[in-house]
Amino acid sequence: MADCVWVVGLTARGRAAKRSVLRPREAAAEMVEKSASGPVAFVAGREDKGLSNEELDRCHALVTIPVNPEYRSLNLAQAVAILSYEVWMCRSGADQPLKRPRHVADPTTAEQLERLFEDWFRALTAIDFFKTRQPEYVMRSWREIVYRAGLDGREAALVRAMGIEVQRCLERNGIPVQPRPPKGER
């Protein structure tokens, strides 16, 4: 640590002496900022005892990870991983693009959604789901659920296929399903 311009020590214990204590995210930001002037470091002690007071005295600041007060100690690897992650996020991690889906689907059209709702209405009718419920209210709620989900075209086709498969399963088992209305009446 002799050549370091700033050093933080990981500790779970509170200290009687007044010390600069930071959370991992704050410490990471300071480390990145101070690294412009020279090497920085963080130190962690043994898992069973942590850092001694003498070791902590050589640190510019202490880092305490907020944890359950009933069990204040973390596994050493976890503590190091948390601080390392926060440093990486401050350096460049937050700028890393998220991987895009391999196949971007077209948006769902109103026609696709109407066909989805029709097929699910038929499936729910066939299983007597509306026996004690008002179909209009149930379907209105189902519409809201689907709209909030923001399905793309592929997802809407999958949800519709589930409703169709319910109908086909019922038909294979001899349970009648309301026929599909003619195309002009949909």
Long-range contacts (C-beta under 8 A, 24 or more apart in sequence): 1-41, 1-43, 1-58, 3-38, 3-39, 4-38, 4-39, 4-40, 4-41, 5-34, 5-37, 5-38, 5-39, 5-40, 6-30, 6-31, 6-34, 6-35, 6-40, 6-41, 6-60, 6-61, 7-40, 7-41, 7-42, 7-43, 7-58, 7-59, 7-60, 8-41, 8-42, 8-43, 8-59, 8-60, 8-61, 8-62, 8-63, 9-42, 9-43, 9-44, 9-45, 9-51, 9-55, 9-56, 9-58, 9-59, 9-61, 9-62, 9-63, 10-42, 10-43, 10-44, 10-45, 10-50, 10-51, 10-62, 10-63, 10-64, 10-65, 10-79, 10-80, 10-83, 11-45, 11-50, 11-51, 11-56, 11-62, 11-63, 11-64, 12-50, 12-64, 12-65, 12-67, 12-72, 12-73, 12-74, 12-79, 13-50, 13-72, 15-56, 15-62, 19-56, 19-61, 19-62, 20-60, 20-61, 20-62, 21-61, 21-62, 21-63, 21-64, 22-61, 22-62, 22-63, 22-64, 23-63, 23-64, 23-65, 23-66, 24-63, 24-65, 24-82, 24-83, 24-86, 25-86, 25-89, 25-90, 27-61, 27-63, 27-83, 27-86, 28-83, 28-86, 28-87, 28-89, 28-90, 29-90, 30-61, 31-87, 31-90, 32-87, 32-90, 32-91, 42-83, 44-76, 44-79, 44-80, 46-76, 47-75, 47-76, 103-154, 104-152, 105-152, 105-153, 105-154, 105-155, 106-152, 106-153, 107-152, 107-153, 108-151, 108-152, 108-153, 108-155, 108-156, 109-153, 112-153, 112-156, 112-157, 112-160, 113-146, 113-156, 114-186, 115-160, 115-186, 116-146, 116-156, 116-159, 116-160, 116-163, 117-142, 117-143, 117-146, 118-180, 118-181, 118-186, 119-160, 119-163, 119-164, 119-167, 120-159, 120-160, 120-163, 122-163, 122-167, 122-177, 122-178, 122-180, 123-163, 123-164, 123-166, 123-167, 123-170, 123-177, 125-177, 125-178, 126-166, 126-167, 126-170, 126-175, 126-176, 126-177, 126-178, 127-166, 127-170
